[in-house]
Amino acid sequence: MARYCTGNHQPLGNWNNIPIYLTTILTAVFATGLATTVVLLSMGSPALVWFAFDMPLVPAWSIWRLLSYVLIGQVDLFTPFAILCFYWWSVGVETHLGRVILTKLLLLLALVGPAVCVVWWAFGVPTAIAGSYAFIGGLLVAFATLYPNTEVWGWIPFKWFAFACLVCGSLMLLPQHRWIELSELWAACAVGFGYMRYAKEMEHDDYESPFAQFVSRFRRPKFRVLPSPSPRSRRVEEPDEIESIDPLLDKIARSGMTSLTPKERARLEKAREALLKKDRE
């Protein structure tokens, strides 16, 4: 049973028939921050130090740097892809679980970097971070946790795509001994994975938590001998997945994907996975 109202999944408004989500606003802020970085660097302005996060935090009241460090960073060839992926993955979380869950997820991912810096500083290692490398990595893992079997480019499940990206990103940092960035990346991915599993458990009552899965492995199964159902009863007990989602497809055609409730989205995803499994068999 969904615990969040349907309006939480709907756009905030429309502009020229284009839906405006919370993700749309955040993506504009993200792009503006990167553009501001370019301007300040070209001017040789030292103002960027007021947006980066370092330990010890001086002055101590500049707490906005706990979040603002994500908005600055080096602009290169892959920057447009980072902005595009931020919008794609964030809007996927927002339309499926709602903007409240998305807001909490982004805040947690942003706070991972400062938390890692504090730990390293506690062991006597001075730290400073700027950029969204680990932040985007955590968002990628969160999206892959929410849509593990969605295919990228029509042939690879997203969970394996995210795993490959995490391994490649780690291999880029490992030879340079960039331990702070490496630990930040893995911590962000762990937070993205864990929070998405928790959010899915809260969203759907039929979701089995990791703890429940662990406990179920040690339970002794109980076997009962049941009579074999007749062919006629078997046909009644196994409804056609395609026919069961026809009303959902009609609703999407009339009002769009955003009109589905969380329970209807779950039915649609289950039917899709059943059809993919049937095609593989």
PASEBA-1860 file (N, C-alpha, C; in nm, 3 decimals):
! residues 281
1> MARYCTGN> 0.084/-0.119/0.000/0.000/0.000/0.000/0.088/0.124/0.000 ~ 0.059/0.218/-0.088/0.139/0.338/-0.098/0.117/0.426/0.023 ~ 0.224/0.487/0.070/0.218/0.573/0.186/0.228/0.720/0.148 ~ 0.238/0.749/0.019/0.253/0.887/-0.023/0.139/0.921/-0.119 ~ 0.090/1.044/-0.110/-0.025/1.084/-0.190/0.015/1.091/-0.337 ~ -0.087/1.076/-0.425/-0.062/1.074/-0.567/-0.004/1.206/-0.615 ~ -0.050/1.320/-0.556/0.000/1.449/-0.598/0.149/1.466/-0.579 ~ 0.207/1.389/-0.490/0.351/1.395/-0.466/0.430/1.345/-0.586
9> HQPLGNWN> 0.364/1.269/-0.675/0.431/1.215/-0.793/0.405/1.300/-0.917 ~ 0.313/1.396/-0.908/0.274/1.476/-1.022/0.367/1.595/-1.041 ~ 0.371/1.653/-1.163/0.454/1.773/-1.185/0.408/1.890/-1.100 ~ 0.498/1.980/-1.072/0.463/2.101/-0.998/0.378/2.195/-1.083 ~ 0.391/2.185/-1.213/0.315/2.269/-1.305/0.353/2.236/-1.448 ~ 0.308/2.318/-1.541/0.338/2.299/-1.683/0.378/2.432/-1.744 ~ 0.466/2.426/-1.841/0.508/2.543/-1.915/0.512/2.507/-2.063 ~ 0.420/2.566/-2.140/0.405/2.533/-2.282/0.384/2.382/-2.301
17> NIPIYLTT> 0.297/2.326/-2.217/0.264/2.181/-2.220/0.383/2.092/-2.184 ~ 0.485/2.151/-2.123/0.600/2.073/-2.076/0.588/2.060/-1.925 ~ 0.584/1.936/-1.871/0.572/1.920/-1.725/0.696/1.971/-1.653 ~ 0.676/2.046/-1.546/0.785/2.099/-1.466/0.787/2.023/-1.334 ~ 0.891/1.940/-1.316/0.909/1.864/-1.193/1.006/1.938/-1.102 ~ 1.017/1.891/-0.980/1.121/1.940/-0.891/1.258/1.914/-0.953 ~ 1.271/1.802/-1.023/1.397/1.770/-1.090/1.432/1.875/-1.193 ~ 1.332/1.929/-1.263/1.357/2.032/-1.364/1.424/2.154/-1.299
25> ILTAVFAT> 1.374/2.195/-1.185/1.429/2.312/-1.114/1.570/2.281/-1.065 ~ 1.590/2.163/-1.007/1.721/2.126/-0.955/1.824/2.114/-1.067 ~ 1.783/2.065/-1.183/1.875/2.055/-1.296/1.918/2.193/-1.342 ~ 1.824/2.290/-1.343/1.860/2.428/-1.379/1.959/2.486/-1.279 ~ 1.940/2.457/-1.149/2.032/2.505/-1.047/2.170/2.441/-1.065 ~ 2.171/2.312/-1.096/2.296/2.239/-1.117/2.373/2.297/-1.235 ~ 2.304/2.321/-1.347/2.369/2.378/-1.465/2.418/2.520/-1.438 ~ 2.339/2.599/-1.364/2.380/2.735/-1.331/2.505/2.737/-1.244
33> GLATTVVL> 2.514/2.643/-1.151/2.632/2.635/-1.066/2.758/2.605/-1.147 ~ 2.748/2.514/-1.245/2.864/2.483/-1.329/2.902/2.602/-1.416 ~ 2.801/2.673/-1.469/2.831/2.792/-1.549/2.897/2.900/-1.464 ~ 2.852/2.916/-1.341/2.912/3.014/-1.251/3.057/2.978/-1.220 ~ 3.085/2.849/-1.209/3.223/2.804/-1.186/3.314/2.848/-1.299 ~ 3.267/2.833/-1.422/3.348/2.873/-1.538/3.375/3.023/-1.536 ~ 3.272/3.101/-1.505/3.288/3.247/-1.502/3.387/3.289/-1.395 ~ 3.374/3.234/-1.275/3.463/3.272/-1.165/3.607/3.229/-1.191
41> LSMGSPAL> 3.624/3.111/-1.252/3.761/3.066/-1.284/3.823/3.154/-1.391 ~ 3.745/3.194/-1.490/3.798/3.279/-1.596/3.836/3.417/-1.544 ~ 3.769/3.462/-1.438/3.799/3.592/-1.378/3.910/3.583/-1.273 ~ 3.949/3.461/-1.240/4.049/3.443/-1.136/3.999/3.481/-0.999 ~ 3.867/3.469/-0.979/3.808/3.509/-0.852/3.828/3.401/-0.747 ~ 3.862/3.441/-0.625/3.878/3.341/-0.517/3.746/3.304/-0.451 ~ 3.633/3.348/-0.510/3.503/3.325/-0.446/3.465/3.178/-0.440 ~ 3.528/3.094/-0.525/3.491/2.953/-0.526/3.521/2.883/-0.394
49> VWFAFDMP> 3.617/2.937/-0.317/3.650/2.872/-0.189/3.533/2.880/-0.092 ~ 3.439/2.971/-0.118/3.322/2.981/-0.031/3.214/2.881/-0.066 ~ 3.238/2.802/-0.171/3.142/2.699/-0.210/3.198/2.558/-0.190 ~ 3.328/2.542/-0.193/3.389/2.411/-0.170/3.383/2.378/-0.021 ~ 3.394/2.249/0.008/3.392/2.204/0.147/3.530/2.150/0.184 ~ 3.580/2.194/0.299/3.707/2.140/0.348/3.701/2.134/0.500 ~ 3.792/2.055/0.553/3.804/2.040/0.699/3.944/2.079/0.743 ~ 3.954/2.161/0.847/3.844/2.213/0.928/3.764/2.321/0.855
57> LVPAWSIW> 3.639/2.334/0.890/3.550/2.429/0.826/3.573/2.567/0.885 ~ 3.628/2.658/0.801/3.661/2.793/0.847/3.600/2.893/0.747 ~ 3.514/2.982/0.796/3.460/2.992/0.933/3.357/2.882/0.960 ~ 3.335/2.854/1.086/3.249/2.742/1.124/3.103/2.765/1.087 ~ 3.064/2.892/1.066/2.923/2.919/1.036/2.890/2.906/0.887 ~ 2.988/2.875/0.803/2.962/2.860/0.659/2.910/2.721/0.627 ~ 2.796/2.689/0.689/2.743/2.553/0.677/2.679/2.527/0.542 ~ 2.656/2.632/0.460/2.598/2.608/0.329/2.692/2.524/0.241
65> RLLSYVLI> 2.822/2.523/0.277/2.919/2.447/0.199/2.899/2.297/0.212 ~ 2.816/2.253/0.308/2.781/2.111/0.317/2.709/2.063/0.191 ~ 2.643/2.156/0.120/2.568/2.122/-0.001/2.623/2.191/-0.126 ~ 2.676/2.312/-0.110/2.713/2.391/-0.227/2.832/2.332/-0.303 ~ 2.912/2.247/-0.241/3.027/2.191/-0.310/2.986/2.107/-0.430 ~ 2.862/2.055/-0.430/2.813/1.973/-0.541/2.794/2.057/-0.666 ~ 2.766/2.186/-0.650/2.730/2.272/-0.763/2.850/2.326/-0.837 ~ 2.970/2.305/-0.787/3.089/2.355/-0.854/3.174/2.236/-0.897
73> GQVDLFTP> 3.257/2.260/-0.995/3.342/2.152/-1.043/3.395/2.184/-1.180 ~ 3.491/2.106/-1.224/3.553/2.128/-1.354/3.455/2.094/-1.465 ~ 3.445/2.182/-1.564/3.359/2.161/-1.680/3.443/2.101/-1.792 ~ 3.399/1.989/-1.846/3.472/1.923/-1.953/3.374/1.864/-2.054 ~ 3.425/1.773/-2.135/3.344/1.715/-2.242/3.225/1.636/-2.188 ~ 3.238/1.578/-2.069/3.133/1.492/-2.014/3.033/1.567/-1.928 ~ 3.051/1.698/-1.912/2.959/1.776/-1.830/2.814/1.771/-1.880 ~ 2.789/1.787/-2.012/2.649/1.776/-2.059/2.587/1.640/-2.027
81> FAILCFYW> 2.667/1.533/-2.034/2.615/1.400/-2.002/2.582/1.390/-1.853 ~ 2.663/1.455/-1.769/2.635/1.454/-1.625/2.503/1.525/-1.596 ~ 2.480/1.639/-1.663/2.355/1.713/-1.642/2.237/1.631/-1.693 ~ 2.253/1.568/-1.809/2.146/1.487/-1.866/2.114/1.368/-1.776 ~ 2.218/1.301/-1.726/2.196/1.185/-1.639/2.134/1.227/-1.507 ~ 2.175/1.342/-1.455/2.113/1.390/-1.331/1.963/1.408/-1.351 ~ 1.922/1.467/-1.461/1.779/1.486/-1.486/1.709/1.351/-1.507 ~ 1.767/1.265/-1.587/1.705/1.137/-1.620/1.684/1.053/-1.495
89> WSVGVETH> 1.788/1.037/-1.415/1.777/0.951/-1.297/1.691/1.015/-1.188 ~ 1.702/1.145/-1.171/1.624/1.211/-1.066/1.476/1.210/-1.099 ~ 1.440/1.237/-1.224/1.299/1.238/-1.259/1.241/1.097/-1.254 ~ 1.325/0.995/-1.276/1.279/0.858/-1.262/1.242/0.826/-1.118 ~ 1.322/0.874/-1.024/1.292/0.853/-0.882/1.169/0.935/-0.842 ~ 1.161/1.060/-0.890/1.051/1.149/-0.850/0.916/1.098/-0.899 ~ 0.908/1.052/-1.024/0.780/1.006/-1.077/0.739/0.872/-1.019 ~ 0.835/0.794/-0.972/0.802/0.661/-0.917/0.771/0.667/-0.767
97> LGRVILTK> 0.854/0.737/-0.692/0.841/0.739/-0.546/0.798/0.874/-0.491 ~ 0.802/0.979/-0.571/0.758/1.110/-0.524/0.875/1.203/-0.495 ~ 0.846/1.333/-0.495/0.953/1.431/-0.475/1.001/1.438/-0.330 ~ 0.921/1.390/-0.235/0.969/1.386/-0.097/1.084/1.287/-0.084 ~ 1.066/1.169/-0.141/1.173/1.068/-0.140/1.294/1.119/-0.217 ~ 1.270/1.183/-0.332/1.382/1.235/-0.411/1.461/1.339/-0.331 ~ 1.391/1.429/-0.263/1.459/1.533/-0.185/1.546/1.472/-0.076 ~ 1.492/1.374/-0.005/1.569/1.308/0.101/1.690/1.236/0.043
105> LLLLLALV> 1.672/1.171/-0.071/1.783/1.099/-0.134/1.895/1.195/-0.173 ~ 1.861/1.307/-0.237/1.964/1.401/-0.281/2.035/1.465/-0.163 ~ 1.962/1.494/-0.057/2.026/1.550/0.062/2.123/1.451/0.125 ~ 2.081/1.325/0.133/2.170/1.223/0.190/2.296/1.207/0.106 ~ 2.280/1.203/-0.026/2.396/1.188/-0.114/2.490/1.308/-0.104 ~ 2.433/1.428/-0.090/2.517/1.547/-0.079/2.593/1.549/0.053 ~ 2.533/1.497/0.159/2.598/1.500/0.291/2.701/1.389/0.308 ~ 2.703/1.294/0.215/2.803/1.186/0.225/2.944/1.243/0.215
113> GPAVCVVW> 2.966/1.335/0.119/3.100/1.392/0.102/3.153/1.459/0.227 ~ 3.080/1.553/0.288/3.127/1.612/0.413/3.149/1.510/0.525 ~ 3.063/1.408/0.533/3.080/1.306/0.637/3.211/1.230/0.617 ~ 3.244/1.197/0.492/3.370/1.128/0.464/3.488/1.218/0.498 ~ 3.476/1.347/0.466/3.583/1.442/0.498/3.608/1.449/0.649 ~ 3.500/1.450/0.726/3.514/1.457/0.872/3.587/1.334/0.925 ~ 3.555/1.217/0.870/3.621/1.094/0.915/3.770/1.099/0.884 ~ 3.806/1.139/0.761/3.949/1.147/0.727/4.020/1.252/0.812
121> WAFGVPTA> 3.953/1.365/0.835/4.013/1.470/0.916/4.035/1.423/1.059 ~ 3.942/1.340/1.110/3.958/1.287/1.246/4.083/1.199/1.259 ~ 4.126/1.141/1.147/4.249/1.060/1.148/4.371/1.142/1.108 ~ 4.354/1.275/1.106/4.468/1.363/1.081/4.497/1.391/0.936 ~ 4.403/1.361/0.845/4.423/1.385/0.702/4.342/1.508/0.661 ~ 4.405/1.618/0.618/4.329/1.734/0.572/4.255/1.701/0.443 ~ 4.132/1.746/0.433/4.048/1.709/0.319/3.980/1.832/0.262 ~ 3.950/1.824/0.132/3.873/1.928/0.063/3.805/1.862/-0.057
129> IAGSYAFI> 3.678/1.892/-0.077/3.604/1.833/-0.189/3.528/1.942/-0.263 ~ 3.515/1.921/-0.393/3.435/2.008/-0.479/3.398/1.927/-0.603 ~ 3.275/1.939/-0.645/3.229/1.863/-0.762/3.126/1.759/-0.726 ~ 3.069/1.699/-0.830/2.955/1.607/-0.812/2.986/1.465/-0.856 ~ 3.115/1.428/-0.860/3.153/1.295/-0.910/3.088/1.184/-0.828 ~ 3.109/1.184/-0.697/3.051/1.080/-0.612/2.900/1.098/-0.601 ~ 2.853/1.221/-0.602/2.710/1.249/-0.593/2.635/1.185/-0.710 ~ 2.685/1.202/-0.832/2.622/1.143/-0.950/2.633/0.991/-0.945
137> GGLLVAFA> 2.746/0.940/-0.896/2.762/0.795/-0.884/2.660/0.735/-0.789 ~ 2.637/0.801/-0.675/2.535/0.751/-0.582/2.395/0.756/-0.642 ~ 2.367/0.861/-0.720/2.236/0.871/-0.785/2.218/0.762/-0.889 ~ 2.325/0.728/-0.960/2.320/0.618/-1.057/2.284/0.487/-0.989 ~ 2.348/0.457/-0.877/2.321/0.332/-0.806/2.178/0.333/-0.750 ~ 2.132/0.448/-0.703/1.995/0.458/-0.652/1.895/0.430/-0.763 ~ 1.917/0.484/-0.882/1.827/0.461/-0.995/1.830/0.314/-1.037 ~ 1.950/0.255/-1.038/1.962/0.114/-1.075/1.895/0.024/-0.972
145> TLYPNTEV> 1.894/0.065/-0.846/1.825/-0.012/-0.742/1.674/-0.005/-0.761 ~ 1.625/0.109/-0.807/1.482/0.126/-0.828/1.436/0.056/-0.955 ~ 1.517/0.061/-1.059/1.484/-0.002/-1.188/1.595/-0.100/-1.226 ~ 1.612/-0.209/-1.154/1.728/-0.297/-1.179/1.725/-0.366/-1.314 ~ 1.607/-0.399/-1.365/1.598/-0.476/-1.489/1.561/-0.392/-1.610 ~ 1.552/-0.259/-1.592/1.532/-0.172/-1.708/1.655/-0.178/-1.796 ~ 1.636/-0.196/-1.924/1.747/-0.219/-2.015/1.802/-0.087/-2.068 ~ 1.934/-0.074/-2.067/2.003/0.040/-2.124/2.034/0.008/-2.269
153> WGWIPFKW> 1.991/0.096/-2.361/2.011/0.076/-2.504/1.950/-0.055/-2.553 ~ 1.855/-0.106/-2.477/1.778/-0.220/-2.522/1.846/-0.355/-2.509 ~ 1.958/-0.364/-2.433/2.022/-0.496/-2.426/2.090/-0.527/-2.293 ~ 2.120/-0.428/-2.209/2.188/-0.457/-2.083/2.104/-0.406/-1.967 ~ 2.075/-0.490/-1.867/2.000/-0.443/-1.749/2.075/-0.331/-1.678 ~ 2.001/-0.237/-1.625/2.062/-0.119/-1.567/2.148/-0.152/-1.445 ~ 2.115/-0.259/-1.374/2.195/-0.293/-1.256/2.338/-0.330/-1.295 ~ 2.355/-0.395/-1.410/2.490/-0.431/-1.454/2.561/-0.310/-1.514
161> FAFACLVC> 2.485/-0.221/-1.575/2.545/-0.098/-1.626/2.599/-0.013/-1.511 ~ 2.521/-0.004/-1.402/2.566/0.073/-1.286/2.688/0.008/-1.223 ~ 2.690/-0.124/-1.215/2.805/-0.194/-1.157/2.930/-0.168/-1.241 ~ 2.917/-0.172/-1.373/3.032/-0.147/-1.460/3.083/-0.004/-1.443 ~ 2.991/0.093/-1.431/3.031/0.232/-1.411/3.103/0.250/-1.278 ~ 3.056/0.182/-1.174/3.120/0.192/-1.042/3.260/0.134/-1.046 ~ 3.277/0.022/-1.112/3.410/-0.040/-1.122/3.504/0.050/-1.201 ~ 3.457/0.103/-1.314/3.543/0.191/-1.395/3.578/0.319/-1.320
169> GSLMLLPQ> 3.480/0.375/-1.251/3.509/0.496/-1.173/3.610/0.470/-1.063 ~ 3.603/0.353/-1.000/3.700/0.318/-0.896/3.839/0.298/-0.955 ~ 3.846/0.235/-1.072/3.975/0.211/-1.135/4.041/0.341/-1.181 ~ 3.961/0.444/-1.207/4.018/0.573/-1.243/4.085/0.640/-1.123 ~ 4.032/0.618/-1.005/4.085/0.683/-0.884/4.193/0.601/-0.816 ~ 4.185/0.469/-0.831/4.277/0.382/-0.758/4.424/0.401/-0.795 ~ 4.462/0.406/-0.924/4.606/0.420/-0.956/4.666/0.551/-0.907 ~ 4.583/0.656/-0.891/4.633/0.785/-0.846/4.632/0.798/-0.692
177> HRWIELSE> 4.590/0.690/-0.626/4.585/0.688/-0.479/4.497/0.800/-0.423 ~ 4.389/0.826/-0.490/4.296/0.929/-0.444/4.195/0.863/-0.350 ~ 4.243/0.834/-0.231/4.165/0.753/-0.137/4.041/0.828/-0.086 ~ 4.050/0.958/-0.071/3.936/1.034/-0.020/3.822/1.030/-0.121 ~ 3.853/1.057/-0.250/3.749/1.052/-0.353/3.693/0.911/-0.370 ~ 3.783/0.810/-0.357/3.739/0.672/-0.373/3.643/0.632/-0.260 ~ 3.679/0.668/-0.137/3.591/0.635/-0.024/3.461/0.713/-0.032 ~ 3.466/0.837/-0.083/3.344/0.916/-0.100/3.252/0.851/-0.204
185> LWAACAVG> 3.311/0.802/-0.313/3.231/0.738/-0.418/3.160/0.614/-0.366 ~ 3.234/0.527/-0.298/3.174/0.403/-0.248/3.072/0.431/-0.138 ~ 3.096/0.531/-0.055/3.000/0.565/0.049/2.871/0.619/-0.012 ~ 2.883/0.703/-0.116/2.764/0.757/-0.182/2.684/0.646/-0.249 ~ 2.753/0.551/-0.311/2.683/0.439/-0.376/2.612/0.352/-0.272 ~ 2.676/0.331/-0.157/2.614/0.252/-0.051/2.490/0.322/0.002 ~ 2.497/0.454/0.019/2.381/0.530/0.068/2.269/0.527/-0.036 ~ 2.303/0.545/-0.163/2.200/0.539/-0.267/2.130/0.405/-0.273
193> FGYMRYAK> 2.208/0.297/-0.263/2.150/0.163/-0.266/2.063/0.138/-0.143 ~ 2.116/0.169/-0.025/2.043/0.141/0.099/1.915/0.222/0.111 ~ 1.920/0.350/0.074/1.800/0.432/0.090/1.693/0.393/-0.011 ~ 1.732/0.354/-0.132/1.632/0.311/-0.230/1.566/0.181/-0.187 ~ 1.641/0.091/-0.129/1.580/-0.032/-0.078/1.481/-0.001/0.033 ~ 1.519/0.091/0.120/1.429/0.132/0.229/1.304/0.201/0.171 ~ 1.321/0.288/0.072/1.207/0.359/0.015/1.112/0.263/-0.056 ~ 1.167/0.163/-0.124/1.081/0.064/-0.191/1.005/-0.018/-0.088
201> EMEHDDYE> 1.068/-0.048/0.023/1.000/-0.123/0.129/0.885/-0.043/0.188 ~ 0.902/0.087/0.205/0.798/0.173/0.258/0.687/0.197/0.157 ~ 0.720/0.192/0.029/0.622/0.223/-0.075/0.528/0.107/-0.103 ~ 0.578/-0.016/-0.097/0.499/-0.133/-0.133/0.502/-0.233/-0.018 ~ 0.383/-0.276/0.024/0.374/-0.372/0.134/0.427/-0.509/0.097 ~ 0.425/-0.544/-0.034/0.469/-0.677/-0.073/0.620/-0.684/-0.096 ~ 0.691/-0.576/-0.069/0.836/-0.577/-0.084/0.901/-0.643/0.038 ~ 0.993/-0.733/0.012/1.061/-0.806/0.119/1.194/-0.738/0.150
209> SPFAQFVS> 1.210/-0.694/0.272/1.330/-0.622/0.312/1.451/-0.715/0.311 ~ 1.574/-0.658/0.303/1.694/-0.741/0.308/1.703/-0.825/0.436 ~ 1.661/-0.769/0.550/1.664/-0.846/0.674/1.569/-0.965/0.667 ~ 1.449/-0.942/0.609/1.353/-1.051/0.595/1.407/-1.159/0.501 ~ 1.478/-1.118/0.395/1.538/-1.216/0.305/1.645/-1.296/0.377 ~ 1.724/-1.230/0.463/1.830/-1.299/0.536/1.770/-1.402/0.633 ~ 1.664/-1.362/0.703/1.601/-1.453/0.799/1.535/-1.571/0.729 ~ 1.475/-1.544/0.612/1.404/-1.651/0.542/1.497/-1.762/0.495
217> RFRRPKFR> 1.627/-1.733/0.481/1.721/-1.836/0.437/1.741/-1.943/0.543 ~ 1.717/-1.910/0.669/1.740/-2.003/0.778/1.610/-2.069/0.828 ~ 1.500/-2.035/0.765/1.375/-2.100/0.803/1.363/-2.234/0.732 ~ 1.317/-2.331/0.807/1.300/-2.464/0.748/1.170/-2.465/0.670 ~ 1.174/-2.495/0.542/1.050/-2.492/0.462/0.956/-2.605/0.503 ~ 0.828/-2.578/0.496/0.725/-2.676/0.525/0.661/-2.721/0.394 ~ 0.663/-2.854/0.374/0.612/-2.909/0.248/0.476/-2.974/0.274 ~ 0.389/-2.951/0.180/0.257/-3.014/0.184/0.227/-3.070/0.047
225> VLPSPSPR> 0.165/-3.186/0.047/0.127/-3.250/-0.079/-0.011/-3.200/-0.117 ~ -0.020/-3.136/-0.232/-0.146/-3.080/-0.280/-0.190/-3.157/-0.403 ~ -0.319/-3.171/-0.420/-0.368/-3.239/-0.541/-0.335/-3.157/-0.665 ~ -0.307/-3.229/-0.773/-0.274/-3.162/-0.898/-0.399/-3.094/-0.954 ~ -0.391/-2.965/-0.984/-0.510/-2.897/-1.037/-0.543/-2.943/-1.177 ~ -0.668/-2.941/-1.207/-0.713/-2.979/-1.339/-0.672/-2.873/-1.440 ~ -0.662/-2.908/-1.568/-0.625/-2.808/-1.669/-0.718/-2.689/-1.670 ~ -0.847/-2.713/-1.642/-0.944/-2.604/-1.646/-0.918/-2.506/-1.530
233> SRRVEEPD> -0.894/-2.560/-1.410/-0.869/-2.471/-1.295/-0.737/-2.399/-1.310 ~ -0.640/-2.464/-1.376/-0.510/-2.401/-1.395/-0.524/-2.277/-1.484 ~ -0.611/-2.287/-1.583/-0.632/-2.172/-1.669/-0.696/-2.057/-1.594 ~ -0.780/-2.090/-1.495/-0.846/-1.985/-1.417/-0.748/-1.919/-1.322 ~ -0.652/-1.997/-1.266/-0.561/-1.944/-1.167/-0.446/-1.866/-1.227 ~ -0.423/-1.879/-1.360/-0.312/-1.810/-1.422/-0.364/-1.706/-1.520 ~ -0.396/-1.585/-1.474/-0.449/-1.483/-1.563/-0.344/-1.437/-1.661 ~ -0.391/-1.389/-1.774/-0.302/-1.338/-1.878/-0.247/-1.202/-1.832
241> EIESIDPL> -0.112/-1.194/-1.824/-0.051/-1.070/-1.777/-0.080/-0.954/-1.871 ~ -0.088/-0.985/-2.001/-0.111/-0.879/-2.098/-0.250/-0.820/-2.081 ~ -0.351/-0.907/-2.063/-0.487/-0.857/-2.046/-0.501/-0.780/-1.915 ~ -0.425/-0.818/-1.810/-0.440/-0.753/-1.680/-0.387/-0.611/-1.681 ~ -0.299/-0.577/-1.775/-0.246/-0.441/-1.778/-0.309/-0.358/-1.889 ~ -0.404/-0.413/-1.962/-0.470/-0.336/-2.067/-0.534/-0.209/-2.014 ~ -0.605/-0.212/-1.899/-0.660/-0.085/-1.846/-0.552/0.018/-1.813 ~ -0.434/-0.032/-1.766/-0.326/0.061/-1.735/-0.273/0.127/-1.862
249> LDKIARSG> -0.260/0.048/-1.969/-0.213/0.104/-2.096/-0.312/0.205/-2.152 ~ -0.441/0.177/-2.136/-0.542/0.273/-2.180/-0.531/0.403/-2.100 ~ -0.507/0.390/-1.969/-0.495/0.509/-1.885/-0.373/0.591/-1.923 ~ -0.262/0.522/-1.957/-0.142/0.594/-2.000/-0.167/0.667/-2.130 ~ -0.241/0.603/-2.221/-0.271/0.665/-2.350/-0.359/0.789/-2.333 ~ -0.447/0.785/-2.233/-0.538/0.898/-2.211/-0.471/1.012/-2.134 ~ -0.399/0.978/-2.025/-0.353/1.083/-1.933/-0.202/1.087/-1.915 ~ -0.129/0.996/-1.976/0.016/0.998/-1.961/0.064/0.909/-1.847
257> MTSLTPKE> 0.195/0.885/-1.844/0.256/0.797/-1.745/0.241/0.851/-1.604 ~ 0.241/0.983/-1.589/0.234/1.040/-1.455/0.099/1.022/-1.388 ~ -0.001/0.978/-1.463/-0.134/0.960/-1.404/-0.147/0.831/-1.325 ~ -0.048/0.740/-1.336/-0.055/0.613/-1.266/-0.024/0.631/-1.118 ~ -0.092/0.556/-1.036/-0.063/0.555/-0.893/0.058/0.464/-0.868 ~ 0.122/0.474/-0.752/0.235/0.386/-0.723/0.202/0.238/-0.734 ~ 0.081/0.197/-0.692/0.043/0.056/-0.702/0.028/0.015/-0.847 ~ -0.026/0.105/-0.932/-0.040/0.074/-1.073/0.096/0.066/-1.140
265> RARLEKAR> 0.191/0.152/-1.098/0.326/0.143/-1.153/0.391/0.010/-1.118 ~ 0.367/-0.036/-0.996/0.423/-0.165/-0.955/0.365/-0.279/-1.037 ~ 0.233/-0.275/-1.063/0.169/-0.378/-1.148/0.227/-0.377/-1.288 ~ 0.249/-0.257/-1.342/0.303/-0.245/-1.477/0.445/-0.300/-1.484 ~ 0.526/-0.272/-1.381/0.664/-0.321/-1.378/0.668/-0.473/-1.364 ~ 0.578/-0.529/-1.281/0.574/-0.674/-1.265/0.533/-0.743/-1.395 ~ 0.434/-0.683/-1.464/0.390/-0.741/-1.591/0.502/-0.735/-1.695 ~ 0.577/-0.625/-1.693/0.688/-0.612/-1.787/0.795/-0.717/-1.760
273> EALLKKDR> 0.829/-0.737/-1.633/0.930/-0.837/-1.601/0.883/-0.978/-1.635 ~ 0.753/-1.003/-1.619/0.699/-1.135/-1.653/0.709/-1.160/-1.803 ~ 0.681/-1.057/-1.883/0.689/-1.073/-2.028/0.834/-1.093/-2.073 ~ 0.928/-1.019/-2.009/1.069/-1.038/-2.045/1.117/-1.179/-2.009 ~ 1.072/-1.229/-1.892/1.110/-1.363/-1.852/1.052/-1.467/-1.946 ~ 0.928/-1.444/-1.991/0.865/-1.537/-2.084/0.937/-1.539/-2.216 ~ 0.983/-1.419/-2.263/1.057/-1.414/-2.391/1.190/-1.486/-2.381 ~ 1.258/-1.475/-2.263/1.386/-1.545/-2.248/1.367/-1.696/-2.251
281> E> 1.257/-1.743/-2.185/1.231/-1.888/-2.182/1.194/-1.943/-2.319
END
